[in-house]
Amino acid sequence: MSNRIGPLFPLRLRNLPAARMLSGAVLAATLPLAMAACAGPRAADEMSSSAPSSDDQGAAVKPIAVGEPHPMPAPRTCNAEAAKAALVGKTADTATVERARTQAGGHTVRVLKPGQAITKEYMDGRVNVHVDANNVIVDVGCG
């Protein structure tokens, strides 16, 4: 038997029971993961599922068959014009920013300061509140 215990332990170890136990523990921990990766897919009726879901109108959702493409979710709408008229020129405190979100019909809101780095991905339900250096709202937009 070699004094070397696998590639994870490049040092030569002599008669260290702890090192052998650690090597056995690593093998015991990775073996179930390897076995699970080799297992085939489970049938849909064997998988646990949550309570039946429903869409916004309360009707039951039709399950998607295997191989069928997933339908696109209904897009969220954002109407920044509704919030812009009432909020431009006001200080962007917590209540005002939340009012901008609710008036525009968005699900999230972010305050954008001058020169701030922002992400450019478009999210229809997100309200962007643009402020100046004095934290006064100068524009409200969606995305």
DSSP file (Angstrom, degrees, kcal/mol; ACC not computed):
  #  RESIDUE AA STRUCTURE BP1 BP2  ACC     N-H-->O    O-->H-N    N-H-->O    O-->H-N    TCO  KAPPA ALPHA  PHI   PSI    X-CA   Y-CA   Z-CA
    1    1 A M              0   0    0      0, 0.0     2,-0.1     0, 0.0     0, 0.0   0.000 360.0 360.0 360.0 140.1    0.0    0.0    0.0
    2    2 A S        -     0   0    0      2,-0.2     0, 0.0     1,-0.1     0, 0.0  -0.418 360.0-134.1 -80.4 154.5    1.3    3.4   -0.9
    3    3 A N  S    S+     0   0    0     -2,-0.1    10,-1.9    11,-0.1     2,-0.4   0.505  84.1  92.9 -81.1  -4.6    1.8    6.2    1.6
    4    4 A R        -     0   0    0      8,-0.2     2,-0.8    10,-0.0    -2,-0.2  -0.772  64.4-155.2 -96.0 132.6    0.0    8.6   -0.7
    5    5 A I  B  >  -A    9   0A   0      4,-0.6     4,-0.6     6,-0.5     3,-0.2  -0.746  52.1 -66.4-111.5  82.9   -3.7    9.1   -0.2
    6    6 A G  T >4  -     0   0    0     -2,-0.8     3,-1.0     1,-0.2    -1,-0.3   0.261  66.5 -68.0  66.5 170.4   -5.2   10.2   -3.6
    7    7 A P  T 34 S+     0   0    0      0, 0.0    -1,-0.2     0, 0.0    -2,-0.0   0.655 125.3  67.8 -72.2 -15.1   -4.7   13.3   -5.6
    8    8 A L  T 34 S+     0   0    0      1,-0.3    -2,-0.2    -3,-0.2    15,-0.0   0.729 103.7  45.0 -75.1 -20.4   -6.5   15.4   -3.0
    9    9 A F  B <<  +A    5   0A   0     -3,-1.0    -4,-0.6    -4,-0.6    -1,-0.3  -0.759  64.8 172.9-124.3  83.4   -3.7   14.9   -0.5
   10   10 A P        +     0   0    0      0, 0.0     2,-0.2     0, 0.0    -1,-0.1   0.665  54.1  91.7 -69.2 -15.4   -0.4   15.4   -2.3
   11   11 A L  S    S-     0   0    0     -6,-0.1     2,-0.5     1,-0.1    -6,-0.5  -0.504  87.3-109.8 -78.9 147.6    1.7   15.1    0.9
   12   12 A R        -     0   0    0     -2,-0.2     2,-0.5    -8,-0.1    -8,-0.2  -0.657  36.9-166.1 -78.0 123.6    3.0   11.7    1.9
   13   13 A L        -     0   0    0    -10,-1.9     2,-0.6    -2,-0.5     3,-0.1  -0.940   6.3-152.9-115.4 131.4    1.1   10.6    5.0
   14   14 A R        -     0   0    0     -2,-0.5   -11,-0.1     1,-0.2   -10,-0.0  -0.902  67.7 -32.7-110.8 115.0    2.3    7.8    7.1
   15   15 A N  S    S+     0   0    0     -2,-0.6    -1,-0.2     1,-0.2     3,-0.1   0.869  79.7 158.4  51.1  48.6   -0.1    5.7    9.1
   16   16 A L     >  -     0   0    0      1,-0.2     4,-1.8    -3,-0.1     3,-0.4  -0.875  25.0-168.8-103.5 105.4   -2.6    8.6    9.8
   17   17 A P  H  > S+     0   0    0      0, 0.0     4,-2.4     0, 0.0     5,-0.2   0.843  87.1  58.3 -61.4 -31.8   -5.9    7.1   10.7
   18   18 A A  H  > S+     0   0    0      2,-0.2     4,-2.4     1,-0.2     5,-0.2   0.897 104.8  49.9 -65.9 -38.6   -7.5   10.5   10.4
   19   19 A A  H  > S+     0   0    0     -3,-0.4     4,-2.3     2,-0.2    -1,-0.2   0.897 111.8  48.1 -66.3 -40.1   -6.4   10.9    6.8
   20   20 A R  H  X S+     0   0    0     -4,-1.8     4,-2.2     2,-0.2    -2,-0.2   0.886 112.1  49.4 -66.6 -38.3   -7.7    7.5    5.9
   21   21 A M  H  X S+     0   0    0     -4,-2.4     4,-2.4     2,-0.2    -2,-0.2   0.898 110.4  50.7 -67.3 -38.6  -11.0    8.3    7.6
   22   22 A L  H  X S+     0   0    0     -4,-2.4     4,-2.4     2,-0.2    -2,-0.2   0.909 109.4  50.4 -64.3 -42.0  -11.2   11.6    5.7
   23   23 A S  H  X S+     0   0    0     -4,-2.3     4,-2.0     1,-0.2    -1,-0.2   0.908 112.3  47.4 -62.0 -41.8  -10.6    9.8    2.4
   24   24 A G  H  X S+     0   0    0     -4,-2.2     4,-2.5     2,-0.2    -2,-0.2   0.868 110.5  52.4 -66.7 -36.4  -13.3    7.4    3.2
   25   25 A A  H  X S+     0   0    0     -4,-2.4     4,-2.0     2,-0.2    -2,-0.2   0.893 108.1  50.7 -67.6 -39.1  -15.7   10.2    4.2
   26   26 A V  H  X S+     0   0    0     -4,-2.4     4,-2.0     2,-0.2    -2,-0.2   0.924 112.6  46.7 -63.6 -43.4  -15.0   12.0    0.9
   27   27 A L  H  X S+     0   0    0     -4,-2.0     4,-2.0     1,-0.2    -2,-0.2   0.913 112.2  50.1 -63.2 -43.2  -15.8    8.8   -1.0
   28   28 A A  H  < S+     0   0    0     -4,-2.5    -1,-0.2     1,-0.2    -2,-0.2   0.826 112.2  48.2 -66.0 -31.4  -19.0    8.2    1.1
   29   29 A A  H  X S+     0   0    0     -4,-2.0     4,-0.6     1,-0.2    -1,-0.2   0.848 116.1  41.6 -78.1 -34.1  -20.2   11.8    0.5
   30   30 A T  H  X S+     0   0    0     -4,-2.0     4,-2.2    -5,-0.2     5,-0.2   0.748  99.4  72.5 -86.7 -23.3  -19.6   11.7   -3.2
   31   31 A L  H  X S+     0   0    0     -4,-2.0     4,-2.4     1,-0.2     5,-0.2   0.914  96.7  48.7 -60.7 -46.0  -20.9    8.2   -3.9
   32   32 A P  H  > S+     0   0    0      0, 0.0     4,-2.3     0, 0.0    -1,-0.2   0.876 110.9  52.2 -63.1 -34.1  -24.6    9.1   -3.4
   33   33 A L  H  X S+     0   0    0     -4,-0.6     4,-1.9     2,-0.2    -2,-0.2   0.922 110.5  47.2 -65.0 -42.5  -24.2   12.1   -5.7
   34   34 A A  H  X S+     0   0    0     -4,-2.2     4,-1.2     1,-0.2    -1,-0.2   0.900 112.4  49.8 -64.7 -40.0  -22.8   10.0   -8.4
   35   35 A M  H  X S+     0   0    0     -4,-2.4     4,-0.8     1,-0.2     3,-0.2   0.892 110.0  50.5 -65.5 -39.9  -25.5    7.4   -8.0
   36   36 A A  H  < S+     0   0    0     -4,-2.3     3,-0.5     1,-0.2    -1,-0.2   0.855 106.7  54.9 -67.6 -34.2  -28.2   10.1   -8.2
   37   37 A A  H  < S+     0   0    0     -4,-1.9    -1,-0.2     1,-0.2    -2,-0.2   0.803 107.8  50.0 -68.6 -28.2  -26.7   11.5  -11.4
   38   38 A C  H  < S+     0   0    0     -4,-1.2    -1,-0.2    -3,-0.2    -2,-0.2   0.638  88.2 104.4 -84.5 -14.7  -26.9    8.1  -13.0
   39   39 A A  S  < S-     0   0    0     -4,-0.8     3,-0.1    -3,-0.5    -3,-0.0  -0.366  73.7-118.2 -68.9 146.3  -30.6    7.5  -12.1
   40   40 A G        -     0   0    0      1,-0.2    -1,-0.1    -2,-0.0     2,-0.1  -0.250  42.0 -75.9 -76.9 170.0  -33.1    8.0  -14.9
   41   41 A P        -     0   0    0      0, 0.0     2,-0.2     0, 0.0    -1,-0.2  -0.365  49.4-119.8 -67.4 146.8  -35.8   10.6  -14.9
   42   42 A R        -     0   0    0      1,-0.1     5,-0.1    -3,-0.1     2,-0.1  -0.566  29.2-102.1 -85.6 150.5  -38.8    9.9  -12.6
   43   43 A A    >>  -     0   0    0     -2,-0.2     3,-1.3     1,-0.1     4,-0.8  -0.378  31.6-115.6 -67.5 151.4  -42.3    9.6  -14.0
   44   44 A A  G >4 S+     0   0    0      1,-0.3     3,-0.6     2,-0.2    -1,-0.1   0.837 114.5  56.1 -61.4 -34.3  -44.5   12.7  -13.5
   45   45 A D  G 34 S+     0   0    0      1,-0.2    -1,-0.3     3,-0.0    -2,-0.0   0.676 103.4  56.0 -74.7 -14.3  -46.9   10.8  -11.2
   46   46 A E  G <4 S+     0   0    0     -3,-1.3    -1,-0.2     2,-0.1     2,-0.2   0.684  91.0  90.0 -85.5 -19.5  -44.0    9.9   -8.9
   47   47 A M  S << S-     0   0    0     -4,-0.8     2,-0.2    -3,-0.6    -3,-0.0  -0.519  81.0-118.9 -81.9 144.1  -42.9   13.5   -8.3
   48   48 A S        -     0   0    0     -2,-0.2     2,-0.3     1,-0.0    -1,-0.1  -0.525  33.1-167.9 -76.9 148.4  -44.4   15.6   -5.6
   49   49 A S        -     0   0    0     -2,-0.2     2,-0.0     1,-0.0    -1,-0.0  -0.933  17.9-116.6-134.3 159.7  -46.3   18.7   -6.6
   50   50 A S        -     0   0    0     -2,-0.3     3,-0.1     1,-0.2    -1,-0.0  -0.184  56.8 -59.5 -82.5-177.5  -47.6   21.7   -4.8
   51   51 A A  S    S-     0   0    0      1,-0.2    -1,-0.2    -2,-0.0     0, 0.0  -0.247  74.4 -79.8 -60.2 151.4  -51.2   22.6   -4.5
   52   52 A P        -     0   0    0      0, 0.0     2,-0.2     0, 0.0    -1,-0.2  -0.297  53.1-141.6 -56.6 132.9  -53.0   23.2   -7.8
   53   53 A S        -     0   0    0     -3,-0.1     8,-1.1     8,-0.1     2,-0.3  -0.540  15.1-163.9 -95.3 163.1  -52.2   26.6   -9.2
   54   54 A S  B     -B   60   0B   0     -2,-0.2     6,-0.2     6,-0.2     5,-0.0  -0.974  17.3-118.1-142.5 157.0  -54.5   29.0  -10.9
   55   55 A D    >   -     0   0    0      4,-1.5     3,-1.5    -2,-0.3     6,-0.0  -0.111  49.1 -78.7 -85.3-170.9  -54.0   32.1  -13.1
   56   56 A D  T 3  S+     0   0    0      1,-0.3    -1,-0.1     2,-0.1    -2,-0.0   0.768 128.3  54.5 -63.7 -27.4  -55.2   35.6  -12.3
   57   57 A Q  T 3  S-     0   0    0      2,-0.1    -1,-0.3     1,-0.0     3,-0.1   0.560 113.4-113.9 -86.0  -6.8  -58.8   34.9  -13.4
   58   58 A G  S <  S+     0   0    0     -3,-1.5     2,-0.1     1,-0.3    -2,-0.1   0.428  71.2 134.2  93.1  -1.9  -59.1   31.9  -11.1
   59   59 A A        -     0   0    0      1,-0.1    -4,-1.5    -5,-0.0    -1,-0.3  -0.495  64.2 -97.7 -80.6 153.3  -59.4   29.3  -13.8
   60   60 A A  B     -B   54   0B   0     -6,-0.2     2,-0.4    -2,-0.1    -6,-0.2  -0.398  36.6-119.9 -69.5 146.2  -57.4   26.1  -13.5
   61   61 A V        -     0   0    0     -8,-1.1    -8,-0.1    -2,-0.1    -1,-0.1  -0.737  22.8-123.4 -89.6 133.7  -54.1   26.0  -15.5
   62   62 A K        -     0   0    0     -2,-0.4    -1,-0.0     1,-0.1     2,-0.0  -0.606  30.6-116.5 -75.3 129.9  -53.8   23.3  -18.1
   63   63 A P        -     0   0    0      0, 0.0     2,-0.5     0, 0.0    -1,-0.1  -0.328  27.6-116.4 -66.2 151.8  -50.8   21.1  -17.4
   64   64 A I        -     0   0    0      4,-0.0     3,-0.1     1,-0.0     6,-0.1  -0.774  26.0-129.3 -93.1 129.9  -48.1   21.1  -20.1
   65   65 A A    >   -     0   0    0     -2,-0.5     3,-1.8     1,-0.1     2,-0.1  -0.356  36.9 -86.1 -73.7 156.7  -47.4   17.9  -21.9
   66   66 A V  T 3  S+     0   0    0      1,-0.3    -1,-0.1    -2,-0.1     0, 0.0  -0.427 116.9  17.0 -63.3 132.9  -43.9   16.5  -22.3
   67   67 A G  T 3  S+     0   0    0      1,-0.3    -1,-0.3    -2,-0.1    -2,-0.0   0.258  95.8 122.0  88.1 -12.2  -42.2   18.0  -25.3
   68   68 A E    <   -     0   0    0     -3,-1.8    -1,-0.3     1,-0.1    -4,-0.0  -0.665  69.4-110.8 -83.3 137.2  -44.8   20.8  -25.6
   69   69 A P        -     0   0    0      0, 0.0    -4,-0.1     0, 0.0    -1,-0.1  -0.351  32.7-108.2 -68.0 148.4  -43.2   24.3  -25.4
   70   70 A H        -     0   0    0      1,-0.1     2,-0.1    -6,-0.1     0, 0.0  -0.547  35.4-117.2 -73.7 136.7  -44.0   26.4  -22.3
   71   71 A P        -     0   0    0      0, 0.0    -1,-0.1     0, 0.0    -7,-0.0  -0.429  30.8-104.9 -72.7 151.6  -46.4   29.3  -23.0
   72   72 A M        -     0   0    0     -2,-0.1     2,-0.0     1,-0.1     0, 0.0  -0.542  38.2-113.0 -73.1 138.6  -45.1   32.8  -22.5
   73   73 A P        -     0   0    0      0, 0.0    -1,-0.1     0, 0.0     3,-0.1  -0.348  41.4 -88.7 -68.4 155.1  -46.4   34.4  -19.3
   74   74 A A        -     0   0    0      1,-0.1     2,-0.1    -2,-0.0     0, 0.0  -0.455  51.6-112.2 -63.4 130.4  -48.8   37.4  -19.7
   75   75 A P        -     0   0    0      0, 0.0     2,-0.2     0, 0.0    -1,-0.1  -0.376  24.4-125.2 -68.5 141.9  -46.7   40.5  -19.9
   76   76 A R        -     0   0    0     -2,-0.1     2,-0.4    -3,-0.1    50,-0.1  -0.591  25.7-136.9 -80.2 147.6  -46.9   43.0  -17.0
   77   77 A T        -     0   0    0     -2,-0.2     2,-0.4    28,-0.2    -1,-0.0  -0.821  16.5-168.6-110.6 150.3  -47.8   46.4  -18.0
   78   78 A C        -     0   0    0     -2,-0.4     2,-0.6    28,-0.1    27,-0.2  -0.995   5.5-169.6-136.8 127.8  -46.3   49.7  -16.8
   79   79 A N    >>  +     0   0    0     25,-3.0     3,-0.8    -2,-0.4     4,-0.6  -0.832   8.7 174.8-120.4  90.4  -47.8   53.1  -17.4
   80   80 A A  H >> S+     0   0    0     -2,-0.6     4,-2.8     1,-0.2     3,-0.5   0.780  72.5  70.1 -68.7 -27.0  -45.2   55.7  -16.4
   81   81 A E  H 3> S+     0   0    0      1,-0.2     4,-1.4     2,-0.2    -1,-0.2   0.849  92.9  58.6 -60.3 -33.6  -47.2   58.6  -17.7
   82   82 A A  H <4 S+     0   0    0     -3,-0.8     4,-0.5     1,-0.2    -1,-0.2   0.875 115.8  33.7 -63.5 -37.5  -49.7   58.0  -14.9
   83   83 A A  H <X S+     0   0    0     -4,-0.6     4,-1.7    -3,-0.5     5,-0.2   0.795 109.3  66.1 -87.5 -30.8  -47.1   58.5  -12.2
   84   84 A K  H  X S+     0   0    0     -4,-2.8     4,-2.0     1,-0.2     3,-0.2   0.911  97.9  51.7 -61.2 -45.7  -44.9   61.1  -14.0
   85   85 A A  H  < S+     0   0    0     -4,-1.4    -1,-0.2     1,-0.2    -2,-0.1   0.862 116.7  39.4 -61.5 -36.4  -47.5   63.9  -14.0
   86   86 A A  H  4 S+     0   0    0     -4,-0.5    -1,-0.2    -3,-0.2    -2,-0.2   0.716 122.8  36.4 -87.0 -20.8  -48.1   63.6  -10.2
   87   87 A L  H >< S+     0   0    0     -4,-1.7     3,-2.1    -3,-0.2    50,-0.3   0.649  77.0 111.0-114.7 -16.4  -44.6   63.0   -9.0
   88   88 A V  T 3< S+     0   0    0     -4,-2.0    50,-0.2     1,-0.3     3,-0.1  -0.429  87.3  25.0 -63.6 130.2  -42.1   65.0  -11.0
   89   89 A G  T 3  S+     0   0    0     48,-2.8    -1,-0.3     1,-0.4     2,-0.2   0.294  98.8 112.0  98.5  -7.9  -40.6   67.7   -8.8
   90   90 A K  S <  S-     0   0    0     -3,-2.1    47,-3.0    47,-0.1    -1,-0.4  -0.625  77.1 -97.7 -96.0 157.6  -41.3   65.9   -5.5
   91   91 A T  B     -C  136   0C   0     45,-0.2     2,-1.8    -2,-0.2    45,-0.2  -0.535  34.4-122.8 -73.0 137.7  -38.6   64.5   -3.2
   92   92 A A        +     0   0    0     43,-2.8     2,-0.1    -2,-0.2    -1,-0.1  -0.521  51.5 153.1 -85.9  73.4  -38.0   60.8   -3.7
   93   93 A D     >  -     0   0    0     -2,-1.8     4,-2.4     1,-0.1     5,-0.2  -0.385  61.9 -90.5 -89.2 178.6  -38.7   59.5   -0.2
   94   94 A T  H  > S+     0   0    0      1,-0.2     4,-2.1     2,-0.2     5,-0.2   0.895 125.4  47.5 -59.0 -45.0  -40.0   56.0    0.5
   95   95 A A  H  > S+     0   0    0      1,-0.2     4,-2.1     2,-0.2    -1,-0.2   0.892 112.6  48.8 -66.8 -39.6  -43.7   56.8    0.3
   96   96 A T  H  > S+     0   0    0      2,-0.2     4,-2.0     1,-0.2    -2,-0.2   0.898 111.4  49.3 -68.3 -40.7  -43.3   58.8   -2.9
   97   97 A V  H  X S+     0   0    0     -4,-2.4     4,-1.8     2,-0.2    -2,-0.2   0.900 111.8  48.9 -65.2 -40.8  -41.3   56.1   -4.6
   98   98 A E  H  X S+     0   0    0     -4,-2.1     4,-2.4    -5,-0.2    -2,-0.2   0.887 108.9  53.3 -65.7 -37.8  -43.9   53.5   -3.6
   99   99 A R  H  X S+     0   0    0     -4,-2.1     4,-2.7     1,-0.2     5,-0.2   0.876 106.0  54.0 -63.7 -36.7  -46.7   55.8   -4.9
  100  100 A A  H  X S+     0   0    0     -4,-2.0     4,-1.9     2,-0.2     6,-0.2   0.907 109.0  49.0 -62.2 -41.8  -44.8   55.9   -8.2
  101  101 A R  H  X>S+     0   0    0     -4,-1.8     5,-2.0     2,-0.2     4,-1.0   0.939 114.8  42.8 -63.4 -47.5  -44.8   52.1   -8.4
  102  102 A T  H  <5S+     0   0    0     -4,-2.4     3,-0.2     1,-0.2    -2,-0.2   0.896 114.4  49.6 -69.9 -39.0  -48.5   51.8   -7.6
  103  103 A Q  H  <5S+     0   0    0     -4,-2.7    -1,-0.2     1,-0.2    -2,-0.2   0.853 113.9  46.0 -68.2 -33.0  -49.6   54.6   -9.9
  104  104 A A  H  <5S-     0   0    0     -4,-1.9   -25,-3.0    -5,-0.2    -1,-0.2   0.653 110.4-123.7 -82.1 -15.0  -47.5   53.2  -12.8
  105  105 A G  T  <5 +     0   0    0     -4,-1.0   -28,-0.2     1,-0.2    -3,-0.2   0.742  58.6 148.3  80.6  23.1  -48.8   49.7  -12.2
  106  106 A G      < -     0   0    0     -5,-2.0    -1,-0.2    -6,-0.2    20,-0.2  -0.412  49.1-144.8 -88.2 165.6  -45.4   48.2  -11.8
  107  107 A H  S    S+     0   0    0     18,-2.8     2,-0.3     1,-0.2    19,-0.2   0.643  84.9  25.2-101.8 -19.9  -44.3   45.3   -9.6
  108  108 A T  E     -d  126   0D   0     17,-1.6    19,-2.6    -7,-0.1     2,-0.3  -0.942  65.6-161.1-137.6 163.0  -40.9   46.6   -8.7
  109  109 A V  E     -d  127   0D   0     -2,-0.3     2,-0.3    17,-0.2    19,-0.2  -0.996   3.9-172.2-143.4 146.6  -39.3   50.1   -8.5
  110  110 A R  E     -d  128   0D   0     17,-2.4    19,-3.0    -2,-0.3     2,-0.5  -0.998  19.8-135.0-139.4 146.0  -35.8   51.4   -8.5
  111  111 A V  E     -d  129   0D   0     -2,-0.3     2,-0.6    17,-0.2    19,-0.2  -0.872  19.5-157.1-100.7 125.4  -34.4   54.9   -7.9
  112  112 A L  E     -d  130   0D   0     17,-3.0    19,-2.4    -2,-0.5     3,-0.1  -0.913   6.5-161.6-110.4 119.1  -31.7   56.0  -10.4
  113  113 A K    >   -     0   0    0     -2,-0.6     3,-1.9    17,-0.2    19,-0.1  -0.569  38.1 -78.7 -95.1 159.4  -29.3   58.7   -9.3
  114  114 A P  T 3  S+     0   0    0      0, 0.0    -1,-0.1     0, 0.0     3,-0.1  -0.342 116.2   6.2 -59.6 131.2  -27.2   60.8  -11.7
  115  115 A G  T 3  S+     0   0    0      1,-0.3     2,-0.2    -2,-0.1    -3,-0.0   0.455  92.6 146.0  77.9   0.7  -24.1   58.9  -12.9
  116  116 A Q    <   -     0   0    0     -3,-1.9     2,-0.3     1,-0.1    -1,-0.3  -0.492  53.4-118.3 -73.6 137.9  -25.2   55.7  -11.2
  117  117 A A        -     0   0    0     -2,-0.2     2,-0.3    -3,-0.1    -4,-0.1  -0.612  41.4-179.2 -73.7 131.9  -24.3   52.5  -13.0
  118  118 A I        -     0   0    0     -2,-0.3     2,-0.2    -6,-0.1    -6,-0.0  -0.917  30.3-108.3-132.1 158.0  -27.4   50.6  -13.9
  119  119 A T        -     0   0    0     -2,-0.3     0, 0.0     1,-0.1     0, 0.0  -0.585  21.2-147.7 -80.9 150.4  -28.3   47.3  -15.6
  120  120 A K        +     0   0    0     -2,-0.2    -1,-0.1     2,-0.1     2,-0.1   0.353  54.1 121.6-104.3   4.7  -29.7   47.7  -19.1
  121  121 A E        -     0   0    0      1,-0.1     2,-0.5     2,-0.0    -2,-0.1  -0.425  62.8-123.1 -69.7 146.3  -32.1   44.7  -19.2
  122  122 A Y        +     0   0    0     -2,-0.1     2,-0.5     2,-0.0    -1,-0.1  -0.785  29.2 178.8 -94.8 127.1  -35.7   45.6  -19.9
  123  123 A M    >   -     0   0    0     20,-1.1     3,-1.8    -2,-0.5    20,-0.7  -0.968  17.7-154.5-126.9 113.8  -38.3   44.5  -17.4
  124  124 A D  T 3  S+     0   0    0     -2,-0.5    19,-0.2     1,-0.3    -1,-0.1   0.825  92.3  49.5 -60.5 -35.2  -41.8   45.7  -18.3
  125  125 A G  T 3  S+     0   0    0     18,-0.1   -18,-2.8   -19,-0.1   -17,-1.6   0.349  89.9 100.7 -88.2   8.0  -43.2   45.7  -14.7
  126  126 A R  E <   -d  108   0D   0     -3,-1.8    17,-2.4   -20,-0.2     2,-0.5  -0.802  60.2-149.9 -99.0 134.4  -40.3   47.7  -13.3
  127  127 A V  E     -dE 109 142D   0    -19,-2.6   -17,-2.4    -2,-0.4     2,-0.6  -0.880   6.0-154.5-102.5 129.0  -40.7   51.4  -12.6
  128  128 A N  E     -dE 110 141D   0     13,-3.4    13,-2.8    -2,-0.5     2,-0.7  -0.918   4.2-164.0-105.3 119.1  -37.5   53.6  -12.9
  129  129 A V  E     -dE 111 140D   0    -19,-3.0   -17,-3.0    -2,-0.6     2,-0.4  -0.908   9.1-156.9-104.2 110.8  -37.6   56.8  -10.8
  130  130 A H  E     -dE 112 139D   0      9,-2.6     8,-2.9    -2,-0.7     9,-1.5  -0.751  15.0-176.8 -90.3 129.7  -34.9   59.2  -12.0
  131  131 A V  E     - E   0 137D   0    -19,-2.4     6,-0.2    -2,-0.4     2,-0.1  -0.829  19.3-127.1-122.9 162.0  -33.8   61.8   -9.5
  132  132 A D    >   -     0   0    0      4,-1.9     3,-1.9    -2,-0.3    -1,-0.1  -0.270  48.3 -79.7 -94.1-172.0  -31.3   64.7   -9.5
  133  133 A A  T 3  S+     0   0    0      1,-0.3   -20,-0.0     2,-0.1    -1,-0.0   0.732 131.7  54.5 -63.6 -23.1  -28.4   65.3   -7.1
  134  134 A N  T 3  S-     0   0    0      2,-0.1    -1,-0.3   -43,-0.0     3,-0.1   0.261 119.4-108.6 -94.3  11.5  -30.9   66.8   -4.5
  135  135 A N  S <  S+     0   0    0     -3,-1.9   -43,-2.8     1,-0.3     2,-0.4   0.790  71.5 144.5  66.5  30.7  -33.1   63.6   -4.6
  136  136 A V  B     -C   91   0C   0    -45,-0.2    -4,-1.9   -44,-0.1     2,-0.3  -0.864  57.0-111.0-100.2 134.3  -35.9   65.4   -6.5
  137  137 A I  E     +E  131   0D   0    -47,-3.0   -48,-2.8    -2,-0.4    -6,-0.3  -0.467  40.9 167.7 -67.9 124.8  -37.8   63.3   -9.1
  138  138 A V  E     +     0   0D   0     -8,-2.9     2,-0.3     1,-0.4    -7,-0.2   0.615  65.2   4.0-109.8 -20.9  -37.0   64.5  -12.6
  139  139 A D  E     -E  130   0D   0     -9,-1.5    -9,-2.6   -52,-0.1     2,-0.4  -0.983  52.9-153.2-161.4 153.3  -38.5   61.6  -14.6
  140  140 A V  E     +E  129   0D   0     -2,-0.3     2,-0.3   -11,-0.2   -11,-0.2  -1.000  28.6 159.5-130.5 129.9  -40.4   58.3  -14.2
  141  141 A G  E     -E  128   0D   0    -13,-2.8   -13,-3.4    -2,-0.4     2,-0.3  -0.854  32.5-114.8-141.1 176.2  -40.1   55.5  -16.7
  142  142 A C  E      E  127   0D   0     -2,-0.3   -15,-0.2   -15,-0.2   -18,-0.1  -0.810 360.0 360.0-113.4 155.9  -40.6   51.8  -17.2
  143  143 A G              0   0    0    -17,-2.4   -20,-1.1   -20,-0.7   -16,-0.2   0.356 360.0 360.0 128.0 360.0  -38.1   49.1  -17.8
